[in-house]
Amino acid sequence: MAFGCSSADDCSFIPMTTAVSTSQGLFTPAGFGVYESSMTGPSGPYVHPEPESDDNDETELYSVSWNQDYGCFAAGTSCGFRIYNCDPLKETFRRDLKSGGFKIVEMLFRCNILALVGSKMNSQYPPNKVIIWDDHQSRCIGEFSFRSEVRSVKLRRDRVVVVLEHKIYVYNFMDLKLLHQIETSANPRGLCYLSQHLNTSVLVCPGLRRGQVRVEHFGLNVTKLINAHDSQIASMTLTMDGLILATASVRGTLIRIFNTMDGTRLQEVRRGVDKAGIYSIALSPHVQWLAASSDKGTVHIFSLRVRVVGEDHSTDSAVVRGPALFHQNSSNSLDALLSSSTNANPGSSLSFMKGVLPKYFSSEWSFAQFHLPECIQFITAFGSQNTLMIAGMDGSFYRCSFDPVNGGMMVQQEYIRFLKTETRPI
């Protein structure tokens, strides 16, 4: 059985097994497992594990990506892939393959289902194919083939999303049937984010115009176009419920936060004045904080004034209880989405003259900072108790804490070379 797409990036899906069961309409293979213990699994029909060996300098890191709840991250290497638990930081699983490594490893929360895209050096899985891998069965259960290189893959419990440079394909996870095709502007970074709540189905990606973000509310059958920046989008992220979006452009000076229902800009914060490459943007679970990493070697944390699902404010519940009610209230009750934060970002001492001086002088600057090596790509995620996790393409993992009242320089709590599992005490 195959599903075709009529475009220059024609794709097909080749089911490799019928051993798929469903539960409440979600893709849930029998034996759904979790990554809890360190192991190298047995070989299966489509995998040829190498004997276990000590790490050496020849292992190259191709990618690092968080899972959907930021409790784990996956590392694609020149030898295969590895899964790490974040708290405490430890390697919980790995597979080393003779055929080569993976440039994309996308987890589905903590279960045994992974989406894999091979590197150019992988003799078995080329970079234009997406492999849906069931590690419980140690085999591929599905394969998508494309005419161009896959830039990223995103998963949620009911969807598989494949991002090419100019097009995005959305599939149903239960039967892997093609549901949607979305045209985008050039998207070499594979920018795309999905909501993860079951009662909201939201996808954000670059639009067709420069600086534009396209928001698909699939559950409401609504498409919203947000003109977020004047320059091309460099980074973005989305809350778990899909209602709040944060974006940065290739200039890297401003980060903007939007209401995805009506496109309203809720807040704008300034990373700096000089142009910078933004590697990642992260939002804390209750959207009280935003973190951004860049090629300048500094991670910035900003205080946000956005109220969303999960905050303990009884007066807010009527506004954010669900996406439909949110849509009814968003245009008339925008003030209900903004809170008066007691942890305000610092501004210029001349901000009182914001109507006269350039916009720079009225900017909101970062609340807390942490310094890293420059020009190394780092991705960030918020941990528990005012901590930030940082994983780098140099194989390093940092955990640092910040003062939620006074801000300032963050304190390093942990540093680990995760490819070599070397720990340096603080």
N, C-alpha and C positions, 0 to 999 in steps of 0.2 A: 504494500500500500504506500502511495506517495502523494504528497501535496505539492503542487506546483505554484509558482508565483510569476506573473507576467511582467517582468522587468529585467533590466540589465543585470540585476543581482539575483537571478532566478535561484530558488532554493528548493530543497526537497527534504522530507523526513523519512527515514528508513527505520521502522520499528524492528528491534532486535529480539524482542521477547514478548510473550503475552502474559507473563506472570505479574500482572498488575491488578491489584484490587482497589476498590474505592470505599471511602467512608465519608458520608455527608457531602458528596460531590467533590472531595479533594483527592489529589493524587497521593495515595498512601500504600506503597508496595508492602506486601507481607514481610514481616521481619524487620520493620522500621526500627533501626537502632540509633544509638547515640555514641558520640566520640567521648568515651570516658576513661579508657585505659590505653596505655602505650603498647602498641603492637605493630607488627608488619604482617598483614593478612596473607593467606595462601594465594597462590596464583590461580587465575581463572582463565576462561577461554580467550580473553582479550588483554591479558596483562602478563608480563614476564618479570616478576620482581627480581632484583639483584640480591645477592647475599648481603646481609647487614655488614656494615663496615663503619669505621670511625669517620666522622666528618673531616674533610680536608679543604684546602684552599681552592680546589678545583670545582666545588659546588657553587654555582652561580645562582643568584636570586633574580627571578624574572618578574615576580609580582607579589604584592601583599594586599589582602583584602579582608575586611571585617565580615563576620556573619551578620544576620539581620538584627540580632539583639546585642551585638558588640561584646558578647561573652567569649567569643573565640575569634581567631583569625586564621586564614589559610595562606600558605606561601607556595607559589609555583617556583620550582627550581629547575636547573638544567638536568636533574636526575629524576624528577617526578613531582610529588607534592607532599606537603606536611601540614598538619593541623595542630594548632596551639590553643590551649586554654589560657584565658587572660588573668584570672584571679583565683589561685596563684598562677603565675606564668610558668607553663610547662608544655613540652611537646607531648601530645596525647596520641598521635597517629602519624604514620608516614607510609608512602609507597614509593619505592625506587624502581624505575623502569629502564630496561635495556634500550627501548626504542627512542628515548629522549625525554625532554622535559615539557612542562606546560606553562604557557604564558598567562593563562587565565584559569583560576580555580575559584569557583563560586559555590559557597555552601548554602544549604537550605536549613537555616537555624542550626541545630546540632544533630541532625539525622544523617543517615547513611547515603543520602542522595546528593550528588555533586554535579555541577556543570563544568566541563573541562574543555579547554582549547589548547591545542598543541603549539609548541614553538616552531620556528622555521627549521630547526634542527631535528625535529621529531620525525622519524622515518615512518611512523604508523599513523599519527594523527596530525595532519597539516593545519595551519592557522586559519583555514577557511571552513573548518568543520567544528561543530559543537557536539561534544559527547555527553549524553546524560548517563551518569555512572551510578550504579547501585553497588556500594562497597560491601553491603551485606552478602550479595551474591557474587561479588568480585568480578563483575562484568558490566559491559555497556548494555543499556536497555533502550537506547535510542540514539539516533545520529542525524544532525541537520547539516546539509552541505550547501555551500554558497559559492558564487563566482568571484567573490572578493573577500578580503581578510576580515575576520570577526574582530570588532574593536572592544566589545564588552558583552557580558551576559548578566542578566538580573533575574532573580528568582523570588517568587512568593509561593505560598502553599497551593494556589490555584492557577498560576501563570508562569510561563517561561518567556523571557524577553531577550531577543538577540539584536545587538546593535551593530550595524555596519556603518561605513563612513557617511553615507547619504540616506540610509533607510533603516527603519526599526520594524521588526516583526514580533508580533505578540501571539503566543500560542496558549491554548488551554492545557494545563498540566495533566488533566485526567486522561485525555486521549491524544494530546499533542497536535490537535487540529489548529490550523492557522485561523486566528480571529480578526486581527487588525494588521494593516500596513501603514506606516507613518513615514512621510518624506521629511527630511531635515536638511538644513544647511550642512556644509562640510563639518564633520564631527569626528576628527581623528582620535580624540581622547575617549570616545565612546560614552559621552555624558548621557546618563539616563538614571532616574531614580523611581522607585515604586513605593507606594504606601504598603504597610504590612498588616493593618487591621482588617479583619474579615468583613466588617461592615462598610468599608470604604475601598474603592478600587481606583487609585489615582496614579498616573504616570506623568512625569515631567521630563522634557528633553529640549534641545535647541529647536527653535522654530526655523522658518525658511529665510527670515531676515536677520541681519547682523544684530546681535544683542537681544534677540527675542527668545523667550521661553514659551514653549507650548505645554499646556496643562490639559491632560485628558482625564475627565471624571467619567470613567466608563460606567459606573453604577447609575449616574444621572444622565448619561448620554449627552454630556456637555463638554465642549472644547473651549478653552480660554487661552488667548494669546497675550502675553505680558511683555511689554517693551522694557526690559529690565535695565539695559545698559546701552551706551552708544557704540561700544566695542564688542567684539565677539565674546561669548560666554566662555570662561575658562574653568569654572568650578561651580557646583551647585549641590544642594542636599535638600532632603524633604523629611518632615516629621513622620512618625510611624502612622499617624492617621491621615497623612496627605494634605492637611489643611494649611500648613505653614511651609514656605519655600525660602531658602537663602541662596543668593547667587553672588558671584564675583566675575569680573570681566578680565580680559588679558592685560589690562592696565594694572590690575591688582591693588588699587588704592582704596576702593570703596566696596563694602559688602552690604547688600540690601536684602531686607526681609519682607516677604509678600504674603498676603492672604490669597490662597489659590482659588477661592471661590469667585471673587470679583476682581482680582488682580490689584487690589489696593496695596500700596507700599506702606508697611507698618513701621519700619525703622531703617535707618541708614547709619552705619558705623565706618570709621576710617582706619584702615590698617597702617597707612603711611602716606608719604608724598611721592616718593620715587616709585617708578614702575617696578612691579614684582610679579613673579609667576606664582599663582596660588595653587598649591598642591591639593589641599583638601579643606573642606568646611565641615564642622560637626556641630550638632545641636544637642544640648542636654535633654534628658527625657521629658522634663516639664517645660522646656524651652525657656529656662531662666538664663542660660549661658550659651554663647556661641564661641567656638574655637576655630582658628584659621592658621594653617601652616603655609610657608612660602619658601622660595629659594633664597630669601634673605637670611635664613637661619634663625628666625624667631617665630615662635608660636604665640599668638595673641588670643586672649580670652576677653570677650565683651559681655557686659551685662545687658540683658534684653528686657523689654517691657511688654512681652506678649503673653497673653493668657490662653492656655489650650487645655485639652482634655488631660486629666491627671492631676492638675493643681488642686489643692485643697481649699477652694473658695466656693462656698455654697451658693453665693449669689451669681457665680458664673455658670452654673450647671445648665441653666435654661438656654444659654447662648451657645454652648459647645457640646450639648448632649449628642447631637448627631449631625451628619452633613446636610440633610435636608433643612433642618431647623437653622443650622448655621447659615445656609444660603438665604433663608428668609430674613435673617437679622443682620447679615454682614454689611449691607449697604446703608442701613439706617442706624445701626448700633455699633459703628466701628470703635467708638470709645470703650466699649465693653471688652474689646480684644487687647486693649492696652492697659497696663498697670503702672502705677507710680512706683518704680523700683527704688528701694532704699540703698541699692548698690550701684549708684549711677556711674557711668563711664566718665572719666575726666574730659573736660573741654578746654579750649583756649581761654586764657585770662581775658581775651578781648571778645569773648563770645557775646557780651552784652551789646556789641556793635554789629551783630550779624546782619542787620538790614543795610549796613553801609559797606562793611569790609567783604572781601570775597568769601565764598562758602567755606573755604578751608578753615577759617577762624571760628566757625560755629560747629565744627565737626565733633562727633563723639569718638574719643580715642580709646584704646584698649584698657581694660580694667586690670589685667594681669598678664605677665609675659614669661616665656621660658626660652633660653638660647640653645641652639643646636648647631651642628656643622652646616655651613652654607652649601648650597647647590646639591644637596642630597634630598631625594624625595621622601617626605614623611607624611603619614596619614595619622589622623587623630580621632579619638573617641573618648567620651566621658565615662569614667568609672564611678564607683560608689564614694560617698563621703567627700565630695569636692576634690576629686582626683581626675587627672587627665592621663590617658594612655596614648603613647606615641610609638608607632612602628615605622622603621626606616628601611629603605632599599639597600642600606649597607648592612642589614642583618641585625640592627640594634633595636631594643625595646626599652622605653623609658616609662616610668610611672612617676608623676609629680603631683604635688598637692598645691592648692591655692587658697588664700585667705578670702572667704566669701564676703567679708566685711570691709577689709582694708585693701585687698588686691595686692599689687606690686609684683615682685619677682616670685615665681613659683619655686617650690622646694623639691629637689629630686629625691624620690623615695626608693627608686629601684632602677638598676641598669643591667641589662642582660644582652649578651650576644646570642640571639636565639638560634642561629644556625649552628653554633658551636656549644650551646647551653653552658656558657661561661657566666658565672655570677660574680659581680663585684660589690661587696658590701658597702653601704653608705656610712 
